[in-house]
Amino acid sequence: MFNKVMEEQKGYKYLDVAPRTLTAQAHRPGYGSDGDYFAKPNVEDVLRVVKEMMGE
């Protein structure tokens, strides 16, 4: 619902920058405990997106 309203319908009119959703990568998930780190958004992904948003 967030994606539909904020990104597709441009419901961020009063915000400084458009919000973004951060989802899992498109690949086969790993079955080991370390597979979650690469399958789900991790700290580096979040920081990268925040820096991109601050640059706009």
PDBQT receptor file of N, H, CA, C and O in Angstrom, charges set to zero:
ATOM      1  N   MET A   1       0.824  -1.173   0.000  1.00  0.00    +0.000 N 
ATOM      2  CA  MET A   1       0.000   0.000   0.000  1.00  0.00    +0.000 C 
ATOM      3  C   MET A   1       0.885   1.259   0.000  1.00  0.00    +0.000 C 
ATOM      4  O   MET A   1       0.597   2.220  -0.714  1.00  0.00    +0.000 OA
ATOM      5  N   PHE A   2       1.941   1.249   0.788  1.00  0.00    +0.000 N 
ATOM      6  H   PHE A   2       2.175   0.468   1.368  1.00  0.00    +0.000 HD
ATOM      7  CA  PHE A   2       2.863   2.386   0.819  1.00  0.00    +0.000 C 
ATOM      8  C   PHE A   2       3.423   2.665  -0.571  1.00  0.00    +0.000 C 
ATOM      9  O   PHE A   2       3.443   3.807  -1.028  1.00  0.00    +0.000 OA
ATOM     10  N   ASN A   3       3.877   1.605  -1.233  1.00  0.00    +0.000 N 
ATOM     11  H   ASN A   3       3.861   0.677  -0.862  1.00  0.00    +0.000 HD
ATOM     12  CA  ASN A   3       4.450   1.744  -2.567  1.00  0.00    +0.000 C 
ATOM     13  C   ASN A   3       3.427   2.326  -3.533  1.00  0.00    +0.000 C 
ATOM     14  O   ASN A   3       3.759   3.203  -4.330  1.00  0.00    +0.000 OA
ATOM     15  N   LYS A   4       2.214   1.860  -3.474  1.00  0.00    +0.000 N 
ATOM     16  H   LYS A   4       1.944   1.148  -2.826  1.00  0.00    +0.000 HD
ATOM     17  CA  LYS A   4       1.159   2.321  -4.379  1.00  0.00    +0.000 C 
ATOM     18  C   LYS A   4       0.888   3.813  -4.186  1.00  0.00    +0.000 C 
ATOM     19  O   LYS A   4       0.853   4.565  -5.161  1.00  0.00    +0.000 OA
ATOM     20  N   VAL A   5       0.698   4.246  -2.951  1.00  0.00    +0.000 N 
ATOM     21  H   VAL A   5       0.726   3.635  -2.160  1.00  0.00    +0.000 HD
ATOM     22  CA  VAL A   5       0.334   5.640  -2.677  1.00  0.00    +0.000 C 
ATOM     23  C   VAL A   5       1.519   6.571  -2.862  1.00  0.00    +0.000 C 
ATOM     24  O   VAL A   5       1.399   7.588  -3.545  1.00  0.00    +0.000 OA
ATOM     25  N   MET A   6       2.650   6.250  -2.275  1.00  0.00    +0.000 N 
ATOM     26  H   MET A   6       2.747   5.424  -1.720  1.00  0.00    +0.000 HD
ATOM     27  CA  MET A   6       3.777   7.179  -2.265  1.00  0.00    +0.000 C 
ATOM     28  C   MET A   6       4.565   7.204  -3.570  1.00  0.00    +0.000 C 
ATOM     29  O   MET A   6       4.934   8.281  -4.038  1.00  0.00    +0.000 OA
ATOM     30  N   GLU A   7       4.828   6.053  -4.164  1.00  0.00    +0.000 N 
ATOM     31  H   GLU A   7       4.528   5.178  -3.784  1.00  0.00    +0.000 HD
ATOM     32  CA  GLU A   7       5.672   6.025  -5.352  1.00  0.00    +0.000 C 
ATOM     33  C   GLU A   7       4.879   6.100  -6.646  1.00  0.00    +0.000 C 
ATOM     34  O   GLU A   7       5.279   6.820  -7.561  1.00  0.00    +0.000 OA
ATOM     35  N   GLU A   8       3.773   5.384  -6.754  1.00  0.00    +0.000 N 
ATOM     36  H   GLU A   8       3.448   4.800  -6.011  1.00  0.00    +0.000 HD
ATOM     37  CA  GLU A   8       3.019   5.381  -8.004  1.00  0.00    +0.000 C 
ATOM     38  C   GLU A   8       2.073   6.577  -8.122  1.00  0.00    +0.000 C 
ATOM     39  O   GLU A   8       1.922   7.140  -9.206  1.00  0.00    +0.000 OA
ATOM     40  N   GLN A   9       1.433   6.971  -7.013  1.00  0.00    +0.000 N 
ATOM     41  H   GLN A   9       1.555   6.514  -6.132  1.00  0.00    +0.000 HD
ATOM     42  CA  GLN A   9       0.475   8.076  -7.061  1.00  0.00    +0.000 C 
ATOM     43  C   GLN A   9       1.081   9.401  -6.612  1.00  0.00    +0.000 C 
ATOM     44  O   GLN A   9       0.373  10.403  -6.509  1.00  0.00    +0.000 OA
ATOM     45  N   LYS A  10       2.386   9.415  -6.343  1.00  0.00    +0.000 N 
ATOM     46  H   LYS A  10       2.961   8.602  -6.426  1.00  0.00    +0.000 HD
ATOM     47  CA  LYS A  10       3.112  10.633  -5.943  1.00  0.00    +0.000 C 
ATOM     48  C   LYS A  10       2.474  11.313  -4.730  1.00  0.00    +0.000 C 
ATOM     49  O   LYS A  10       2.212  12.515  -4.756  1.00  0.00    +0.000 OA
ATOM     50  N   GLY A  11       2.225  10.543  -3.670  1.00  0.00    +0.000 N 
ATOM     51  H   GLY A  11       2.437   9.566  -3.649  1.00  0.00    +0.000 HD
ATOM     52  CA  GLY A  11       1.598  11.054  -2.459  1.00  0.00    +0.000 C 
ATOM     53  C   GLY A  11       2.568  11.724  -1.501  1.00  0.00    +0.000 C 
ATOM     54  O   GLY A  11       2.248  11.879  -0.323  1.00  0.00    +0.000 OA
ATOM     55  N   TYR A  12       3.732  12.123  -1.967  1.00  0.00    +0.000 N 
ATOM     56  H   TYR A  12       3.992  11.996  -2.924  1.00  0.00    +0.000 HD
ATOM     57  CA  TYR A  12       4.756  12.720  -1.110  1.00  0.00    +0.000 C 
ATOM     58  C   TYR A  12       4.857  14.234  -1.335  1.00  0.00    +0.000 C 
ATOM     59  O   TYR A  12       5.936  14.809  -1.189  1.00  0.00    +0.000 OA
ATOM     60  N   LYS A  13       3.787  14.855  -1.674  1.00  0.00    +0.000 N 
ATOM     61  H   LYS A  13       2.911  14.389  -1.792  1.00  0.00    +0.000 HD
ATOM     62  CA  LYS A  13       3.772  16.264  -2.072  1.00  0.00    +0.000 C 
ATOM     63  C   LYS A  13       4.444  17.191  -1.057  1.00  0.00    +0.000 C 
ATOM     64  O   LYS A  13       5.111  18.145  -1.458  1.00  0.00    +0.000 OA
ATOM     65  N   TYR A  14       4.290  16.943   0.220  1.00  0.00    +0.000 N 
ATOM     66  H   TYR A  14       3.748  16.169   0.546  1.00  0.00    +0.000 HD
ATOM     67  CA  TYR A  14       4.813  17.842   1.251  1.00  0.00    +0.000 C 
ATOM     68  C   TYR A  14       6.149  17.399   1.839  1.00  0.00    +0.000 C 
ATOM     69  O   TYR A  14       6.620  17.992   2.809  1.00  0.00    +0.000 OA
ATOM     70  N   LEU A  15       6.763  16.374   1.273  1.00  0.00    +0.000 N 
ATOM     71  H   LEU A  15       6.381  15.892   0.485  1.00  0.00    +0.000 HD
ATOM     72  CA  LEU A  15       8.072  15.913   1.745  1.00  0.00    +0.000 C 
ATOM     73  C   LEU A  15       9.178  16.550   0.912  1.00  0.00    +0.000 C 
ATOM     74  O   LEU A  15       8.933  16.985  -0.213  1.00  0.00    +0.000 OA
ATOM     75  N   ASP A  16      10.379  16.607   1.449  1.00  0.00    +0.000 N 
ATOM     76  H   ASP A  16      10.577  16.254   2.363  1.00  0.00    +0.000 HD
ATOM     77  CA  ASP A  16      11.513  17.192   0.723  1.00  0.00    +0.000 C 
ATOM     78  C   ASP A  16      11.980  16.323  -0.434  1.00  0.00    +0.000 C 
ATOM     79  O   ASP A  16      12.393  16.840  -1.472  1.00  0.00    +0.000 OA
ATOM     80  N   VAL A  17      11.918  15.013  -0.266  1.00  0.00    +0.000 N 
ATOM     81  H   VAL A  17      11.582  14.593   0.577  1.00  0.00    +0.000 HD
ATOM     82  CA  VAL A  17      12.362  14.088  -1.303  1.00  0.00    +0.000 C 
ATOM     83  C   VAL A  17      11.395  12.908  -1.346  1.00  0.00    +0.000 C 
ATOM     84  O   VAL A  17      10.773  12.566  -0.340  1.00  0.00    +0.000 OA
ATOM     85  N   ALA A  18      11.277  12.300  -2.502  1.00  0.00    +0.000 N 
ATOM     86  H   ALA A  18      11.782  12.577  -3.319  1.00  0.00    +0.000 HD
ATOM     87  CA  ALA A  18      10.371  11.160  -2.661  1.00  0.00    +0.000 C 
ATOM     88  C   ALA A  18      10.854   9.971  -1.832  1.00  0.00    +0.000 C 
ATOM     89  O   ALA A  18      12.041   9.645  -1.873  1.00  0.00    +0.000 OA
ATOM     90  N   PRO A  19       9.973   9.320  -1.085  1.00  0.00    +0.000 N 
ATOM     91  CA  PRO A  19      10.369   8.135  -0.317  1.00  0.00    +0.000 C 
ATOM     92  C   PRO A  19      10.639   6.956  -1.244  1.00  0.00    +0.000 C 
ATOM     93  O   PRO A  19      10.144   6.914  -2.370  1.00  0.00    +0.000 OA
ATOM     94  N   ARG A  20      11.409   6.024  -0.774  1.00  0.00    +0.000 N 
ATOM     95  H   ARG A  20      11.811   6.057   0.141  1.00  0.00    +0.000 HD
ATOM     96  CA  ARG A  20      11.731   4.835  -1.564  1.00  0.00    +0.000 C 
ATOM     97  C   ARG A  20      11.518   3.592  -0.725  1.00  0.00    +0.000 C 
ATOM     98  O   ARG A  20      11.700   3.611   0.492  1.00  0.00    +0.000 OA
ATOM     99  N   THR A  21      11.136   2.531  -1.373  1.00  0.00    +0.000 N 
ATOM    100  H   THR A  21      10.988   2.516  -2.362  1.00  0.00    +0.000 HD
ATOM    101  CA  THR A  21      11.035   1.247  -0.690  1.00  0.00    +0.000 C 
ATOM    102  C   THR A  21      12.295   0.445  -0.992  1.00  0.00    +0.000 C 
ATOM    103  O   THR A  21      12.817   0.486  -2.106  1.00  0.00    +0.000 OA
ATOM    104  N   LEU A  22      12.764  -0.265  -0.016  1.00  0.00    +0.000 N 
ATOM    105  H   LEU A  22      12.340  -0.298   0.889  1.00  0.00    +0.000 HD
ATOM    106  CA  LEU A  22      13.969  -1.070  -0.146  1.00  0.00    +0.000 C 
ATOM    107  C   LEU A  22      13.556  -2.522   0.055  1.00  0.00    +0.000 C 
ATOM    108  O   LEU A  22      13.144  -2.907   1.149  1.00  0.00    +0.000 OA
ATOM    109  N   THR A  23      13.665  -3.323  -0.994  1.00  0.00    +0.000 N 
ATOM    110  H   THR A  23      14.000  -3.010  -1.883  1.00  0.00    +0.000 HD
ATOM    111  CA  THR A  23      13.201  -4.706  -0.937  1.00  0.00    +0.000 C 
ATOM    112  C   THR A  23      14.371  -5.676  -1.090  1.00  0.00    +0.000 C 
ATOM    113  O   THR A  23      15.512  -5.270  -1.308  1.00  0.00    +0.000 OA
ATOM    114  N   ALA A  24      14.066  -6.942  -0.974  1.00  0.00    +0.000 N 
ATOM    115  H   ALA A  24      13.138  -7.272  -0.797  1.00  0.00    +0.000 HD
ATOM    116  CA  ALA A  24      15.085  -7.985  -1.111  1.00  0.00    +0.000 C 
ATOM    117  C   ALA A  24      15.577  -8.044  -2.550  1.00  0.00    +0.000 C 
ATOM    118  O   ALA A  24      14.885  -7.614  -3.472  1.00  0.00    +0.000 OA
ATOM    119  N   GLN A  25      16.763  -8.573  -2.730  1.00  0.00    +0.000 N 
ATOM    120  H   GLN A  25      17.325  -8.923  -1.981  1.00  0.00    +0.000 HD
ATOM    121  CA  GLN A  25      17.336  -8.723  -4.061  1.00  0.00    +0.000 C 
ATOM    122  C   GLN A  25      16.632  -9.849  -4.808  1.00  0.00    +0.000 C 
ATOM    123  O   GLN A  25      16.124 -10.788  -4.195  1.00  0.00    +0.000 OA
ATOM    124  N   ALA A  26      16.607  -9.750  -6.125  1.00  0.00    +0.000 N 
ATOM    125  H   ALA A  26      17.020  -8.987  -6.623  1.00  0.00    +0.000 HD
ATOM    126  CA  ALA A  26      15.964 -10.773  -6.960  1.00  0.00    +0.000 C 
ATOM    127  C   ALA A  26      16.949 -11.906  -7.241  1.00  0.00    +0.000 C 
ATOM    128  O   ALA A  26      17.677 -11.856  -8.232  1.00  0.00    +0.000 OA
ATOM    129  N   HIS A  27      16.980 -12.913  -6.391  1.00  0.00    +0.000 N 
ATOM    130  H   HIS A  27      16.388 -12.953  -5.586  1.00  0.00    +0.000 HD
ATOM    131  CA  HIS A  27      17.821 -14.084  -6.585  1.00  0.00    +0.000 C 
ATOM    132  C   HIS A  27      17.323 -15.204  -5.681  1.00  0.00    +0.000 C 
ATOM    133  O   HIS A  27      16.452 -14.995  -4.837  1.00  0.00    +0.000 OA
ATOM    134  N   ARG A  28      17.878 -16.377  -5.866  1.00  0.00    +0.000 N 
ATOM    135  H   ARG A  28      18.586 -16.546  -6.552  1.00  0.00    +0.000 HD
ATOM    136  CA  ARG A  28      17.505 -17.495  -5.006  1.00  0.00    +0.000 C 
ATOM    137  C   ARG A  28      18.084 -17.281  -3.623  1.00  0.00    +0.000 C 
ATOM    138  O   ARG A  28      19.282 -17.027  -3.496  1.00  0.00    +0.000 OA
ATOM    139  N   PRO A  29      17.268 -17.375  -2.581  1.00  0.00    +0.000 N 
ATOM    140  CA  PRO A  29      17.786 -17.143  -1.229  1.00  0.00    +0.000 C 
ATOM    141  C   PRO A  29      18.686 -18.292  -0.768  1.00  0.00    +0.000 C 
ATOM    142  O   PRO A  29      18.493 -19.447  -1.146  1.00  0.00    +0.000 OA
ATOM    143  N   GLY A  30      19.654 -17.945   0.043  1.00  0.00    +0.000 N 
ATOM    144  H   GLY A  30      19.811 -17.006   0.350  1.00  0.00    +0.000 HD
ATOM    145  CA  GLY A  30      20.537 -18.955   0.619  1.00  0.00    +0.000 C 
ATOM    146  C   GLY A  30      19.853 -19.653   1.781  1.00  0.00    +0.000 C 
ATOM    147  O   GLY A  30      19.021 -19.055   2.464  1.00  0.00    +0.000 OA
ATOM    148  N   TYR A  31      20.193 -20.896   2.005  1.00  0.00    +0.000 N 
ATOM    149  H   TYR A  31      20.869 -21.382   1.450  1.00  0.00    +0.000 HD
ATOM    150  CA  TYR A  31      19.574 -21.656   3.092  1.00  0.00    +0.000 C 
ATOM    151  C   TYR A  31      20.387 -21.615   4.371  1.00  0.00    +0.000 C 
ATOM    152  O   TYR A  31      19.901 -22.036   5.421  1.00  0.00    +0.000 OA
ATOM    153  N   GLY A  32      21.598 -21.124   4.309  1.00  0.00    +0.000 N 
ATOM    154  H   GLY A  32      21.993 -20.782   3.456  1.00  0.00    +0.000 HD
ATOM    155  CA  GLY A  32      22.414 -21.011   5.511  1.00  0.00    +0.000 C 
ATOM    156  C   GLY A  32      22.086 -19.726   6.253  1.00  0.00    +0.000 C 
ATOM    157  O   GLY A  32      21.344 -18.885   5.746  1.00  0.00    +0.000 OA
ATOM    158  N   SER A  33      22.629 -19.574   7.434  1.00  0.00    +0.000 N 
ATOM    159  H   SER A  33      23.232 -20.258   7.846  1.00  0.00    +0.000 HD
ATOM    160  CA  SER A  33      22.352 -18.387   8.238  1.00  0.00    +0.000 C 
ATOM    161  C   SER A  33      22.942 -17.127   7.611  1.00  0.00    +0.000 C 
ATOM    162  O   SER A  33      22.419 -16.035   7.831  1.00  0.00    +0.000 OA
ATOM    163  N   ASP A  34      24.019 -17.253   6.833  1.00  0.00    +0.000 N 
ATOM    164  H   ASP A  34      24.444 -18.141   6.654  1.00  0.00    +0.000 HD
ATOM    165  CA  ASP A  34      24.603 -16.076   6.201  1.00  0.00    +0.000 C 
ATOM    166  C   ASP A  34      23.869 -15.672   4.929  1.00  0.00    +0.000 C 
ATOM    167  O   ASP A  34      24.123 -14.587   4.406  1.00  0.00    +0.000 OA
ATOM    168  N   GLY A  35      22.972 -16.501   4.414  1.00  0.00    +0.000 N 
ATOM    169  H   GLY A  35      22.766 -17.383   4.838  1.00  0.00    +0.000 HD
ATOM    170  CA  GLY A  35      22.210 -16.181   3.206  1.00  0.00    +0.000 C 
ATOM    171  C   GLY A  35      21.248 -15.029   3.407  1.00  0.00    +0.000 C 
ATOM    172  O   GLY A  35      20.959 -14.295   2.462  1.00  0.00    +0.000 OA
ATOM    173  N   ASP A  36      20.743 -14.854   4.629  1.00  0.00    +0.000 N 
ATOM    174  H   ASP A  36      20.977 -15.450   5.397  1.00  0.00    +0.000 HD
ATOM    175  CA  ASP A  36      19.814 -13.760   4.910  1.00  0.00    +0.000 C 
ATOM    176  C   ASP A  36      20.478 -12.406   4.738  1.00  0.00    +0.000 C 
ATOM    177  O   ASP A  36      19.818 -11.446   4.341  1.00  0.00    +0.000 OA
ATOM    178  N   TYR A  37      21.756 -12.307   5.026  1.00  0.00    +0.000 N 
ATOM    179  H   TYR A  37      22.292 -13.086   5.349  1.00  0.00    +0.000 HD
ATOM    180  CA  TYR A  37      22.451 -11.027   4.928  1.00  0.00    +0.000 C 
ATOM    181  C   TYR A  37      22.457 -10.520   3.486  1.00  0.00    +0.000 C 
ATOM    182  O   TYR A  37      22.329  -9.319   3.250  1.00  0.00    +0.000 OA
ATOM    183  N   PHE A  38      22.604 -11.425   2.531  1.00  0.00    +0.000 N 
ATOM    184  H   PHE A  38      22.708 -12.401   2.723  1.00  0.00    +0.000 HD
ATOM    185  CA  PHE A  38      22.657 -11.027   1.131  1.00  0.00    +0.000 C 
ATOM    186  C   PHE A  38      21.288 -11.004   0.476  1.00  0.00    +0.000 C 
ATOM    187  O   PHE A  38      21.116 -10.338  -0.546  1.00  0.00    +0.000 OA
ATOM    188  N   ALA A  39      20.308 -11.707   1.028  1.00  0.00    +0.000 N 
ATOM    189  H   ALA A  39      20.447 -12.247   1.857  1.00  0.00    +0.000 HD
ATOM    190  CA  ALA A  39      18.977 -11.758   0.435  1.00  0.00    +0.000 C 
ATOM    191  C   ALA A  39      18.116 -10.570   0.860  1.00  0.00    +0.000 C 
ATOM    192  O   ALA A  39      17.337 -10.049   0.062  1.00  0.00    +0.000 OA
ATOM    193  N   LYS A  40      18.253 -10.149   2.095  1.00  0.00    +0.000 N 
ATOM    194  H   LYS A  40      18.886 -10.572   2.744  1.00  0.00    +0.000 HD
ATOM    195  CA  LYS A  40      17.433  -9.056   2.622  1.00  0.00    +0.000 C 
ATOM    196  C   LYS A  40      18.233  -7.751   2.576  1.00  0.00    +0.000 C 
ATOM    197  O   LYS A  40      19.461  -7.783   2.503  1.00  0.00    +0.000 OA
ATOM    198  N   PRO A  41      17.547  -6.604   2.617  1.00  0.00    +0.000 N 
ATOM    199  CA  PRO A  41      18.302  -5.343   2.672  1.00  0.00    +0.000 C 
ATOM    200  C   PRO A  41      19.194  -5.306   3.912  1.00  0.00    +0.000 C 
ATOM    201  O   PRO A  41      18.736  -5.569   5.024  1.00  0.00    +0.000 OA
ATOM    202  N   ASN A  42      20.453  -4.982   3.713  1.00  0.00    +0.000 N 
ATOM    203  H   ASN A  42      20.825  -4.769   2.810  1.00  0.00    +0.000 HD
ATOM    204  CA  ASN A  42      21.387  -4.939   4.835  1.00  0.00    +0.000 C 
ATOM    205  C   ASN A  42      21.786  -3.486   5.118  1.00  0.00    +0.000 C 
ATOM    206  O   ASN A  42      21.270  -2.561   4.491  1.00  0.00    +0.000 OA
ATOM    207  N   VAL A  43      22.682  -3.301   6.038  1.00  0.00    +0.000 N 
ATOM    208  H   VAL A  43      23.101  -4.053   6.547  1.00  0.00    +0.000 HD
ATOM    209  CA  VAL A  43      23.088  -1.962   6.474  1.00  0.00    +0.000 C 
ATOM    210  C   VAL A  43      23.661  -1.152   5.307  1.00  0.00    +0.000 C 
ATOM    211  O   VAL A  43      23.350   0.030   5.154  1.00  0.00    +0.000 OA
ATOM    212  N   GLU A  44      24.494  -1.789   4.490  1.00  0.00    +0.000 N 
ATOM    213  H   GLU A  44      24.747  -2.749   4.613  1.00  0.00    +0.000 HD
ATOM    214  CA  GLU A  44      25.097  -1.075   3.361  1.00  0.00    +0.000 C 
ATOM    215  C   GLU A  44      24.037  -0.593   2.373  1.00  0.00    +0.000 C 
ATOM    216  O   GLU A  44      24.140   0.516   1.850  1.00  0.00    +0.000 OA
ATOM    217  N   ASP A  45      23.018  -1.418   2.111  1.00  0.00    +0.000 N 
ATOM    218  H   ASP A  45      22.934  -2.320   2.536  1.00  0.00    +0.000 HD
ATOM    219  CA  ASP A  45      21.933  -1.023   1.200  1.00  0.00    +0.000 C 
ATOM    220  C   ASP A  45      21.170   0.174   1.749  1.00  0.00    +0.000 C 
ATOM    221  O   ASP A  45      20.870   1.115   1.014  1.00  0.00    +0.000 OA
ATOM    222  N   VAL A  46      20.860   0.139   3.022  1.00  0.00    +0.000 N 
ATOM    223  H   VAL A  46      21.103  -0.626   3.619  1.00  0.00    +0.000 HD
ATOM    224  CA  VAL A  46      20.107   1.231   3.642  1.00  0.00    +0.000 C 
ATOM    225  C   VAL A  46      20.910   2.523   3.597  1.00  0.00    +0.000 C 
ATOM    226  O   VAL A  46      20.373   3.573   3.242  1.00  0.00    +0.000 OA
ATOM    227  N   LEU A  47      22.190   2.458   3.953  1.00  0.00    +0.000 N 
ATOM    228  H   LEU A  47      22.626   1.606   4.242  1.00  0.00    +0.000 HD
ATOM    229  CA  LEU A  47      23.033   3.656   3.924  1.00  0.00    +0.000 C 
ATOM    230  C   LEU A  47      23.182   4.210   2.510  1.00  0.00    +0.000 C 
ATOM    231  O   LEU A  47      23.193   5.427   2.321  1.00  0.00    +0.000 OA
ATOM    232  N   ARG A  48      23.295   3.333   1.518  1.00  0.00    +0.000 N 
ATOM    233  H   ARG A  48      23.286   2.345   1.671  1.00  0.00    +0.000 HD
ATOM    234  CA  ARG A  48      23.413   3.770   0.132  1.00  0.00    +0.000 C 
ATOM    235  C   ARG A  48      22.175   4.536  -0.310  1.00  0.00    +0.000 C 
ATOM    236  O   ARG A  48      22.289   5.588  -0.940  1.00  0.00    +0.000 OA
ATOM    237  N   VAL A  49      20.991   4.018   0.015  1.00  0.00    +0.000 N 
ATOM    238  H   VAL A  49      20.899   3.163   0.526  1.00  0.00    +0.000 HD
ATOM    239  CA  VAL A  49      19.750   4.673  -0.376  1.00  0.00    +0.000 C 
ATOM    240  C   VAL A  49      19.571   6.003   0.370  1.00  0.00    +0.000 C 
ATOM    241  O   VAL A  49      19.110   6.981  -0.219  1.00  0.00    +0.000 OA
ATOM    242  N   VAL A  50      19.926   6.046   1.642  1.00  0.00    +0.000 N 
ATOM    243  H   VAL A  50      20.301   5.252   2.121  1.00  0.00    +0.000 HD
ATOM    244  CA  VAL A  50      19.812   7.287   2.419  1.00  0.00    +0.000 C 
ATOM    245  C   VAL A  50      20.737   8.355   1.831  1.00  0.00    +0.000 C 
ATOM    246  O   VAL A  50      20.339   9.512   1.700  1.00  0.00    +0.000 OA
ATOM    247  N   LYS A  51      21.966   7.974   1.479  1.00  0.00    +0.000 N 
ATOM    248  H   LYS A  51      22.290   7.034   1.586  1.00  0.00    +0.000 HD
ATOM    249  CA  LYS A  51      22.895   8.935   0.886  1.00  0.00    +0.000 C 
ATOM    250  C   LYS A  51      22.387   9.438  -0.467  1.00  0.00    +0.000 C 
ATOM    251  O   LYS A  51      22.543  10.616  -0.788  1.00  0.00    +0.000 OA
ATOM    252  N   GLU A  52      21.782   8.551  -1.259  1.00  0.00    +0.000 N 
ATOM    253  H   GLU A  52      21.655   7.594  -0.998  1.00  0.00    +0.000 HD
ATOM    254  CA  GLU A  52      21.206   8.969  -2.535  1.00  0.00    +0.000 C 
ATOM    255  C   GLU A  52      20.068   9.962  -2.315  1.00  0.00    +0.000 C 
ATOM    256  O   GLU A  52      19.945  10.943  -3.048  1.00  0.00    +0.000 OA
ATOM    257  N   MET A  53      19.240   9.709  -1.308  1.00  0.00    +0.000 N 
ATOM    258  H   MET A  53      19.340   8.912  -0.713  1.00  0.00    +0.000 HD
ATOM    259  CA  MET A  53      18.123  10.603  -1.024  1.00  0.00    +0.000 C 
ATOM    260  C   MET A  53      18.621  11.957  -0.507  1.00  0.00    +0.000 C 
ATOM    261  O   MET A  53      18.030  12.993  -0.814  1.00  0.00    +0.000 OA
ATOM    262  N   MET A  54      19.693  11.952   0.268  1.00  0.00    +0.000 N 
ATOM    263  H   MET A  54      20.173  11.111   0.518  1.00  0.00    +0.000 HD
ATOM    264  CA  MET A  54      20.224  13.207   0.792  1.00  0.00    +0.000 C 
ATOM    265  C   MET A  54      20.870  14.033  -0.312  1.00  0.00    +0.000 C 
ATOM    266  O   MET A  54      20.943  15.258  -0.207  1.00  0.00    +0.000 OA
ATOM    267  N   GLY A  55      21.335  13.378  -1.364  1.00  0.00    +0.000 N 
ATOM    268  H   GLY A  55      21.276  12.384  -1.449  1.00  0.00    +0.000 HD
ATOM    269  CA  GLY A  55      21.957  14.064  -2.478  1.00  0.00    +0.000 C 
ATOM    270  C   GLY A  55      20.975  14.746  -3.421  1.00  0.00    +0.000 C 
ATOM    271  O   GLY A  55      21.378  15.553  -4.258  1.00  0.00    +0.000 OA
ATOM    272  N   GLU A  56      19.704  14.430  -3.294  1.00  0.00    +0.000 N 
ATOM    273  H   GLU A  56      19.377  13.774  -2.614  1.00  0.00    +0.000 HD
ATOM    274  CA  GLU A  56      18.703  15.030  -4.188  1.00  0.00    +0.000 C 
ATOM    275  C   GLU A  56      18.299  16.397  -3.718  1.00  0.00    +0.000 C 
ATOM    276  O   GLU A  56      17.466  17.046  -4.351  1.00  0.00    +0.000 OA
TER     277      GLU A  56
